[in-house]
Amino acid sequence: MKSLTLLAPLLLCVTLLCSSLNVASDSAAAALAILKWKASLQSQNHSVLLSWNTSNNPNTKTSPCAWFGIHCNHADSVTKINLTGYGVKGTLHLFPFLSLPNLAELDLSTNELYGIIPPKISQLSKLTYLDLSFNQISGQIPPEISHLVHRQTLHLAGNQLNGSIPREIGQLKFLTDLALCSNKLNGCIPASLGKLSRLVSLLLYNNSLSGPIPPELGNLRNLVEVYLDTNRLTGPITSIFGNLKKLTVLQMFNNSLSGPIPFELGNMESLSEISLYHNNLSGLIPTSFGGLRLLTLAHLYENQLSGPIPEEIGNLNSLVDLELSENQLNGSIPASLGNLSNLEILFLRDNRVSGSIPNEIGNLMKLTVLELDHNNLTGNLPQGICRGGSLEYFTANDNQLTRPIPQGLKICTSLKRVYLERNRLRGNISEDLSILSISRNNLSGAILLELGLMSKLLYLDLSANQLSKSFPETIGNLSMSFYLNLSINQFSQNIPIQVGKLTRLFHLDLSHNMLSGEIPGELQSLQSLETLNLSLNNLSGEIPASFEHLRGLYSVDISYNELQGPIPNSQAFLNAS
């Protein structure tokens, strides 16, 4: 009995020693296998891989645990490899899958890996995290990837993978993040993905996936974000998506989806972004959208939606960006939109919206962009349209707006760009902008002296109006302008010599007016000028000979005037009308 007592500690020591030797042996084997993969890389001399080498001490076993990007557990077994963004170039053909039995995390993203994903990747039986995204990996996703039953994260985005998504991925019951976006995948989205009950993030955008969206995806109650955009998906949006109460982002734009927007989508109480633009969706905008109180972005443009804009949209107090352009919406703009206190962007252009622009638009204190072009809007522009002092871009071309431009718009110092072409507006103008285009209206009277205070003006188009009298001398203060079109008006008297100060101008059109006197020689300073049109006026005298020094000029029209004398010796004038 005493001998057995003495033997027990000895057996324990032998067991521990053998275990230690096995660990050392496994660690050394892993090191040699990793070095074999390193030797196959074209970037093996990269600075981050210099620590990957054998020990110089013959009495010391080589272990990879101190190597850059490699992490081990207490037993010196490799559990994590992270080389993201270090320029690793090569293939996975000789990657030591079998020699890393405890590897749980493998991140080789944002490198220069190419070739295929080897089927033997299934040998990493304990892998929970795999990120090979943003490389140049090609070929198909191997079905064997489904053998990695502990997988929680699978990121293969930004490669050149082709073929279909293996239905076997639906067997990864612990998967929470699936990113296969920005590849060349085709075929249908497998219905088996509906079995991934723990899935939180589904990123399949920017591929060539086709067919319908499987309704089984509506069973994934833990989904927080879904990106299916920029594919070739067809068919309807399943109403079962209304079950996704945790979903915050739904992106399905740039597809060929058809049918109505399901009323049930209004049940997605956590939704903050919905983007369905550039599809073939039809029918009404669901009134149930008024219940999406956390919604900040709604992009429904470029579809075939019809009917009125629901008044319930006015309940979305968190909304920042609302874009409903290029549909067939009709009726009036609901006054309730004035309740959207956080709205910054409102696009309603290219619809059939009628009636007047509601005065409540003036309540949108954060509004920076408003586009109402190509509708049937009538009446006057609201006086308080720029009350918040944030409006920068306002366009309402091709409507039937009338009456004078309101003073509130004239003194809106935040404005940078205004397009009000092809309406029935009248009255004087004076804005502080960088781009001003109000051609083809009924604007009349003189250009106010304040026009010269618009020091940031780059583009000015007041053509085809009824503006009269002379140009103010302050026009010379528009030193930043590169485009000036005042044609088809009733301007008279001389061209002011101050136009010669607009040295950045490349397009000058003063045609179809009643200008008289000589062409000022100061225009020779317009060295950036490419296009000059002074036709159909009453200009007289000679063409300044110094114009031959306008080397950038390639198009000139000075016809239908009373000019005389020699033509400047430049190709533009020799070809001129």
VOGU-3710 file (C-alpha; in Angstrom, 3 decimals, decimal comma):
1> mksltllapl> 0,000/0,000/0,000  2,864/2,305/0,854  4,453/1,636/-2,542  1,223/2,676/-4,293  1,195/5,893/-2,290  4,694/6,693/-3,462  3,857/5,770/-7,057  0,911/8,183/-7,449  2,972/11,411/-7,459  5,380/9,806/-9,898
11> llcvtllcss> 2,542/8,937/-12,301  1,211/12,501/-12,018  4,618/13,939/-12,889  4,936/11,643/-15,888  1,430/12,631/-17,084  2,179/16,346/-16,740  5,512/15,911/-18,474  3,922/14,046/-21,393  1,190/16,676/-21,616  3,782/19,444/-21,643
21> lnvasdsaaa> 5,776/17,642/-24,316  2,618/17,183/-26,404  1,737/20,891/-26,098  5,274/21,864/-27,076  5,150/19,432/-29,955  1,746/20,748/-31,146  2,961/24,342/-30,841  6,099/23,586/-32,820  4,079/21,775/-35,476  1,736/24,749/-35,770
31> alailkwkas> 4,745/27,059/-36,100  6,251/25,003/-38,906  2,918/24,829/-40,707  2,444/28,602/-40,439  5,988/29,145/-41,741  5,199/26,929/-44,711  2,231/29,172/-45,541  4,422/32,270/-45,068  6,933/30,855/-47,550  4,173/30,655/-50,173
41> lqsqnhsvll> 3,266/34,328/-49,803  4,568/36,966/-52,165  4,734/39,319/-49,200  6,743/37,004/-46,923  9,355/39,714/-46,333  6,732/42,206/-45,215  7,812/43,918/-41,996  4,877/42,551/-40,005  5,908/38,974/-40,852  9,571/39,342/-39,875
51> swntsnnpnt> 8,797/37,963/-36,412  7,525/34,773/-38,038  10,727/32,687/-37,904  12,361/29,736/-36,150  14,241/30,118/-32,880  18,006/30,670/-33,094  18,456/28,661/-29,891  18,618/24,928/-30,717  17,450/24,128/-27,170  14,299/26,223/-27,554
61> ktspcawfgi> 11,236/24,931/-29,359  9,783/27,331/-31,939  6,406/28,704/-30,850  4,196/31,051/-32,888  2,643/32,620/-29,786  5,026/35,579/-29,774  4,662/36,231/-33,490  2,963/39,367/-34,772  -0,811/39,006/-35,229  -0,989/35,596/-33,540
71> hcnhadsvtk> -2,630/34,973/-30,173  -2,555/31,801/-28,087  -4,324/30,395/-25,052  -2,646/29,350/-21,779  -1,678/26,041/-23,388  0,251/27,785/-26,194  -2,339/26,751/-28,789  -3,147/29,324/-31,495  -6,648/30,751/-31,007  -6,567/33,940/-33,065
81> inltgygvkg> -4,822/35,283/-36,174  -5,360/38,929/-37,102  -3,475/40,403/-40,066  -6,117/42,832/-41,272  -4,796/45,583/-43,532  -1,120/44,549/-43,605  -0,669/43,943/-47,341  -0,502/40,148/-47,171  -0,331/38,889/-50,750  -0,799/35,279/-51,778
91> tlhlfpflsl> -3,275/32,413/-51,574  -4,830/30,261/-48,870  -3,737/27,052/-50,616  -1,062/26,240/-48,001  -2,812/27,825/-45,018  -2,366/25,369/-42,063  -6,048/24,597/-41,456  -5,392/21,136/-39,983  -2,578/22,364/-37,714  -4,735/24,951/-35,932
101> pnlaeldlst> -7,400/22,870/-34,146  -8,219/25,601/-31,587  -8,324/28,579/-33,937  -11,448/30,577/-33,071  -10,847/33,858/-34,926  -9,270/34,413/-38,348  -9,149/37,956/-39,730  -7,246/38,384/-43,002  -9,413/41,239/-44,310  -8,186/44,159/-46,425
111> nelygiippk> -5,165/42,431/-47,921  -4,182/41,126/-51,364  -5,203/37,504/-51,062  -6,333/35,817/-54,254  -7,318/32,368/-55,470  -10,161/30,329/-54,006  -11,382/29,579/-50,491  -10,136/25,987/-50,014  -12,835/23,474/-48,978  -10,476/22,262/-46,244
121> isqlskltyl> -11,295/25,459/-44,360  -13,919/23,183/-42,784  -11,081/21,687/-40,699  -11,138/24,769/-38,471  -13,815/23,147/-36,361  -13,753/25,710/-33,519  -13,822/28,802/-35,714  -16,377/31,398/-34,611  -15,131/34,438/-36,554  -13,966/34,497/-40,189
131> dlsfnqisgq> -13,219/37,705/-42,068  -11,688/37,467/-45,552  -13,376/40,622/-46,846  -11,782/43,156/-49,194  -9,301/40,892/-50,913  -9,232/39,493/-54,448  -10,539/36,030/-53,645  -12,426/34,368/-56,497  -14,305/31,180/-57,231  -17,341/29,918/-55,398
141> ippeishlvh> -18,139/29,853/-51,694  -17,419/26,224/-50,742  -20,450/24,391/-49,269  -18,032/22,878/-46,739  -18,073/26,210/-44,979  -21,295/24,979/-43,367  -19,240/22,464/-41,328  -18,013/25,334/-39,170  -20,983/24,917/-36,885  -19,765/27,360/-34,219
151> rqtlhlagnq> -19,459/30,234/-36,688  -20,936/33,529/-35,501  -19,398/35,905/-38,044  -18,832/35,290/-41,751  -17,448/38,241/-43,700  -16,508/37,630/-47,340  -17,414/41,078/-48,683  -15,496/42,958/-51,354  -14,007/40,040/-53,262  -14,631/38,464/-56,672
161> lngsipreig> -16,649/35,468/-55,513  -19,092/34,081/-58,048  -21,731/31,395/-58,284  -24,656/31,083/-55,939  -24,893/31,424/-52,166  -24,673/27,849/-50,806  -27,933/26,836/-49,182  -25,795/24,995/-46,606  -25,035/28,341/-44,959  -28,501/27,985/-43,434
171> qlkfltdlal> -27,031/25,290/-41,166  -24,851/27,804/-39,269  -27,322/28,150/-36,419  -25,081/30,412/-34,318  -24,435/32,921/-37,154  -25,130/36,546/-36,248  -23,313/38,454/-39,007  -23,324/37,483/-42,692  -21,601/39,833/-45,158  -21,328/38,612/-48,772
181> csnklngcip> -21,732/42,046/-50,362  -19,746/43,504/-53,276  -18,952/40,262/-55,052  -20,190/38,661/-58,273  -22,670/36,271/-56,705  -25,707/35,261/-58,738  -28,743/33,026/-58,470  -31,465/33,265/-55,856  -31,171/34,117/-52,180  -31,557/30,667/-50,570
191> aslgklsrlv> -34,665/30,251/-48,459  -32,507/28,338/-45,976  -31,160/31,668/-44,690  -34,512/31,913/-42,930  -33,216/29,276/-40,486  -30,500/31,600/-39,142  -32,592/32,563/-36,136  -29,761/34,465/-34,416  -28,848/36,559/-37,457  -28,494/40,267/-36,683
201> slllynnsls> -26,854/41,619/-39,838  -27,477/40,480/-43,447  -25,384/42,208/-46,120  -25,896/40,901/-49,662  -25,791/44,174/-51,599  -23,894/44,889/-54,814  -24,058/41,447/-56,405  -26,084/39,975/-59,273  -28,602/38,081/-57,155  -31,926/37,480/-58,871
211> gpippelgnl> -35,362/36,057/-58,218  -37,731/36,947/-55,382  -36,836/37,853/-51,816  -37,606/34,682/-49,849  -40,442/35,301/-47,377  -38,537/33,086/-44,909  -36,308/36,107/-44,166  -39,293/37,562/-42,354  -38,807/34,887/-39,676  -35,444/36,331/-38,579
221> rnlvevyldt> -36,802/38,235/-35,581  -33,316/39,313/-34,400  -32,378/41,127/-37,604  -31,182/44,677/-37,072  -29,940/45,554/-40,557  -30,746/44,172/-44,028  -28,897/45,302/-47,143  -30,206/43,679/-50,348  -29,692/46,662/-52,643  -28,004/46,806/-56,036
231> nrltgpitsi> -28,918/43,352/-57,271  -31,434/42,005/-59,799  -34,147/40,965/-57,379  -37,705/40,761/-58,658  -41,182/40,170/-57,298  -42,897/41,747/-54,308  -41,600/42,795/-50,916  -42,919/40,203/-48,503  -45,378/41,506/-45,915  -43,785/39,174/-43,361
241> fgnlkkltvl> -40,999/41,736/-43,019  -43,447/43,545/-40,764  -42,494/40,992/-38,091  -38,966/42,374/-37,870  -39,533/44,599/-34,847  -35,775/45,026/-34,174  -34,885/46,080/-37,726  -33,297/49,525/-37,945  -32,063/49,572/-41,576  -33,827/48,168/-44,666
251> qmfnnslsgp> -32,034/48,782/-47,965  -33,536/47,266/-51,144  -32,842/49,979/-53,725  -31,529/49,391/-57,264  -33,466/46,210/-57,973  -36,557/45,355/-60,036  -38,975/44,799/-57,170  -42,641/45,274/-58,036  -46,052/45,438/-56,420  -47,129/47,628/-53,500
261> ipfelgnmes> -45,157/48,567/-50,427  -46,708/46,286/-47,772  -48,824/48,056/-45,169  -47,196/45,770/-42,576  -43,837/47,544/-42,942  -45,345/50,198/-40,721  -45,026/47,692/-37,850  -41,221/47,818/-37,901  -41,149/50,044/-34,867  -37,337/50,268/-34,622
271> lseislyhnn> -36,778/51,272/-38,257  -34,568/54,319/-38,770  -33,724/53,978/-42,493  -35,728/52,607/-45,405  -34,431/52,872/-48,948  -36,510/51,338/-51,756  -35,647/53,676/-54,618  -35,065/52,668/-58,248  -37,484/49,754/-58,353  -40,874/49,197/-60,005
281> lsgliptsfg> -42,970/49,548/-56,865  -46,524/50,769/-57,373  -49,616/51,662/-55,400  -49,921/53,978/-52,438  -47,399/55,001/-49,827  -48,812/53,162/-46,778  -50,402/55,424/-44,190  -48,940/53,016/-41,621  -45,554/54,658/-42,228  -46,812/57,365/-39,908
291> glrlltlahl> -46,086/54,979/-37,019  -42,357/54,721/-37,770  -41,484/57,319/-35,158  -37,720/56,564/-35,233  -37,415/56,925/-39,009  -34,683/59,365/-40,070  -34,356/58,490/-43,776  -37,005/57,469/-46,324  -35,909/57,054/-49,943  -38,828/55,928/-52,125
301> yenqlsgpip> -37,947/57,791/-55,317  -37,734/56,375/-58,863  -40,711/54,041/-58,584  -44,291/54,112/-59,842  -45,964/55,071/-56,585  -49,257/56,907/-56,970  -51,908/58,620/-54,912  -51,408/61,410/-52,409  -48,548/61,883/-49,980  -50,028/60,593/-46,699
311> eeignlnslv> -50,679/63,244/-44,084  -49,428/60,704/-41,530  -45,868/61,341/-42,782  -46,089/64,494/-40,717  -45,901/62,337/-37,563  -42,279/61,350/-38,267  -40,596/63,854/-35,994  -37,191/62,165/-36,352  -37,180/62,350/-40,158  -34,130/64,088/-41,637
321> dlelsenqln> -34,207/63,007/-45,295  -37,458/62,440/-47,272  -37,106/61,710/-50,991  -40,242/60,855/-52,998  -39,161/62,156/-56,413  -39,810/60,503/-59,796  -43,071/58,773/-58,999  -46,672/59,453/-59,993  -47,793/61,037/-56,732  -50,673/63,477/-56,970
331> gsipaslgnl> -52,760/65,677/-54,756  -51,372/68,522/-52,722  -48,317/68,729/-50,494  -49,740/67,995/-47,030  -49,430/70,845/-44,578  -48,490/68,263/-41,957  -44,988/68,123/-43,445  -44,433/71,365/-41,579  -44,321/69,283/-38,377  -41,079/67,551/-39,426
341> snleilflrd> -38,908/69,678/-37,193  -35,708/67,775/-37,988  -36,161/67,590/-41,762  -33,124/68,735/-43,755  -33,788/67,284/-47,227  -37,141/67,182/-49,061  -37,313/65,918/-52,666  -40,738/65,890/-54,351  -39,704/66,630/-57,944  -41,000/64,819/-61,035
351> nrvsgsipne> -44,451/63,911/-59,753  -47,963/65,179/-60,398  -48,327/67,171/-57,204  -50,631/70,168/-57,535  -51,954/73,061/-55,508  -49,868/75,597/-53,683  -46,742/75,110/-51,617  -48,065/75,123/-48,034  -46,945/77,987/-45,830  -46,128/75,391/-43,162
361> ignlmkltvl> -42,973/74,565/-45,146  -41,617/77,684/-43,469  -41,707/75,805/-40,148  -38,900/73,495/-41,303  -36,131/75,354/-39,537  -33,420/72,846/-40,488  -34,364/72,454/-44,155  -31,299/72,827/-46,413  -32,445/71,247/-49,708  -35,914/71,571/-51,270
371> eldhnnltgn> -36,625/70,195/-54,764  -40,111/70,632/-56,244  -39,331/70,627/-59,996  -41,615/69,208/-62,686  -44,974/69,215/-60,908  -48,204/71,168/-61,304  -47,702/73,549/-58,401  -49,499/76,881/-58,588  -49,808/80,034/-56,548  -47,022/81,938/-54,878
381> lpqgicrggs> -43,841/80,906/-53,115  -44,344/81,007/-49,321  -43,039/84,157/-47,694  -41,400/82,183/-44,875  -39,770/79,527/-47,058  -36,361/80,438/-45,639  -37,486/81,338/-42,134  -35,063/78,896/-40,534  -32,069/80,446/-42,283  -30,749/77,026/-43,332
391> leyftandnq> -32,054/76,693/-46,913  -29,163/76,337/-49,363  -30,614/74,664/-52,462  -34,098/75,396/-53,776  -35,403/74,252/-57,155  -38,937/74,514/-58,524  -38,465/74,478/-62,296  -41,333/73,603/-64,612  -44,351/74,433/-62,479  -46,999/77,131/-62,762
401> ltrpipqglk> -45,865/79,323/-59,907  -46,911/82,966/-60,175  -46,658/86,284/-58,409  -43,500/88,078/-57,290  -40,596/86,306/-55,658  -41,183/86,818/-51,905  -38,949/89,123/-49,936  -38,180/86,259/-47,556  -36,433/84,433/-50,387  -34,622/87,534/-51,611
411> ictslkrvyl> -32,970/88,137/-48,239  -32,204/84,453/-47,572  -28,445/84,682/-47,019  -27,992/80,923/-46,644  -29,089/80,253/-50,254  -26,415/79,000/-52,644  -28,454/77,696/-55,581  -31,902/78,559/-56,893  -33,594/77,201/-60,028  -37,050/78,594/-60,787
421> ernrlrgnis> -37,049/78,219/-64,560  -40,185/77,898/-66,687  -42,739/79,315/-64,269  -44,837/82,484/-64,353  -42,938/84,450/-61,755  -42,616/88,204/-62,038  -41,099/91,115/-60,166  -37,586/92,223/-59,310  -34,844/89,941/-57,979  -31,999/90,194/-55,524
431> edlsilsisr> -30,481/87,052/-53,970  -27,189/86,194/-52,290  -26,293/82,911/-53,965  -23,594/80,948/-55,739  -25,913/79,630/-58,460  -28,988/81,534/-59,616  -31,067/80,310/-62,542  -34,492/81,885/-63,092  -34,680/81,780/-66,867  -37,934/81,592/-68,834
441> nnlsgaille> -40,178/83,430/-66,394  -41,852/86,821/-66,434  -39,279/88,689/-64,347  -39,308/92,374/-65,178  -37,708/95,653/-64,247  -34,043/96,371/-63,677  -31,368/94,173/-62,175  -30,909/95,723/-58,782  -27,595/97,230/-57,732  -27,486/94,658/-54,921
451> lglmskllyl> -26,619/92,071/-57,572  -23,057/93,302/-57,263  -22,998/92,272/-53,618  -23,353/88,603/-54,558  -19,630/88,004/-54,220  -19,975/84,209/-54,145  -22,038/83,993/-57,325  -20,602/81,446/-59,757  -23,473/80,929/-62,180  -26,118/83,455/-63,222
461> dlsanqlsks> -28,862/82,696/-65,746  -31,664/85,265/-66,065  -32,323/84,609/-69,741  -35,742/84,728/-71,404  -37,406/87,195/-69,056  -38,512/90,826/-69,433  -35,639/92,469/-67,618  -34,876/95,958/-68,912  -32,800/99,110/-68,592  -29,023/98,893/-68,267
471> fpetignlsm> -26,701/96,518/-66,485  -25,606/97,960/-63,136  -21,904/98,812/-62,978  -21,725/96,685/-59,845  -21,896/93,615/-62,096  -18,118/93,884/-62,163  -18,054/92,742/-58,548  -19,114/89,211/-59,524  -15,452/88,244/-59,636  -16,102/84,548/-58,933
481> sfylnlsinq> -18,579/84,067/-61,776  -17,765/81,689/-64,616  -21,190/81,682/-66,351  -23,306/84,728/-67,207  -26,410/84,474/-69,395  -28,644/87,565/-69,668  -29,918/86,857/-73,181  -33,466/87,294/-74,492  -34,410/90,275/-72,328  -34,878/94,001/-72,976
491> fsqnipiqvg> -31,578/95,384/-71,712  -30,525/98,626/-73,368  -27,681/101,158/-73,319  -24,007/100,166/-73,288  -22,229/97,048/-72,111  -20,539/98,321/-68,911  -16,732/98,252/-69,024  -16,842/96,574/-65,579  -17,708/93,275/-67,285  -13,992/93,169/-68,092
501> kltrlfhldl> -13,332/92,460/-64,411  -14,988/89,040/-64,624  -11,720/87,312/-65,436  -12,976/83,823/-64,528  -15,836/83,995/-66,992  -15,852/81,274/-69,648  -19,413/81,781/-70,958  -20,915/85,211/-71,703  -24,261/85,517/-73,488  -25,851/88,972/-73,882
511> shnmlsgeip> -27,675/88,191/-77,139  -31,261/89,123/-78,068  -31,349/92,448/-76,208  -31,267/96,107/-77,236  -27,696/96,897/-76,272  -26,055/99,790/-78,091  -22,712/101,533/-78,302  -19,343/99,928/-78,867  -18,033/96,637/-77,573  -15,781/97,705/-74,661
521> gelqslqsle> -12,095/96,920/-75,196  -11,907/95,923/-71,529  -13,380/92,549/-72,502  -9,869/91,614/-73,662  -9,178/90,829/-69,981  -11,511/87,824/-70,122  -8,690/85,380/-70,770  -10,783/82,407/-69,582  -13,591/83,153/-72,033  -14,547/80,252/-74,312
531> tlnlslnnls> -18,000/81,280/-75,582  -19,121/84,825/-76,476  -22,549/85,689/-77,889  -23,443/89,346/-78,529  -25,782/88,732/-81,470  -29,122/90,445/-82,117  -28,375/93,782/-80,473  -27,694/97,325/-81,717  -23,944/97,331/-81,123  -21,873/99,557/-83,403
541> geipasfehl> -18,287/100,564/-84,091  -15,349/98,244/-84,594  -14,574/94,967/-82,929  -11,605/95,587/-80,597  -8,452/94,233/-82,301  -7,186/93,119/-78,882  -9,775/90,314/-78,982  -7,324/88,291/-81,042  -5,433/87,730/-77,772  -8,377/85,793/-76,260
551> rglysvdisy> -6,620/82,491/-76,857  -9,245/80,321/-75,139  -12,107/81,659/-77,250  -13,524/79,061/-79,635  -17,134/80,169/-80,228  -18,222/83,710/-81,170  -21,526/85,058/-82,463  -21,678/88,798/-83,162  -24,250/88,678/-85,958  -27,172/91,069/-86,443
561> nelqgpipns> -25,493/94,184/-85,093  -24,145/97,319/-86,776  -20,468/96,465/-86,389  -17,886/97,454/-88,952  -14,159/97,310/-89,593  -11,690/94,421/-89,645  -12,234/91,036/-88,028  -9,714/90,143/-85,251  -7,122/87,666/-86,424  -8,204/84,609/-84,412
571> qaflnas> -9,829/81,359/-85,472  -12,895/81,966/-83,314  -13,687/85,248/-85,119  -12,819/83,909/-88,542  -15,442/81,189/-87,985  -17,921/83,567/-86,348  -21,377/84,380/-87,616
//
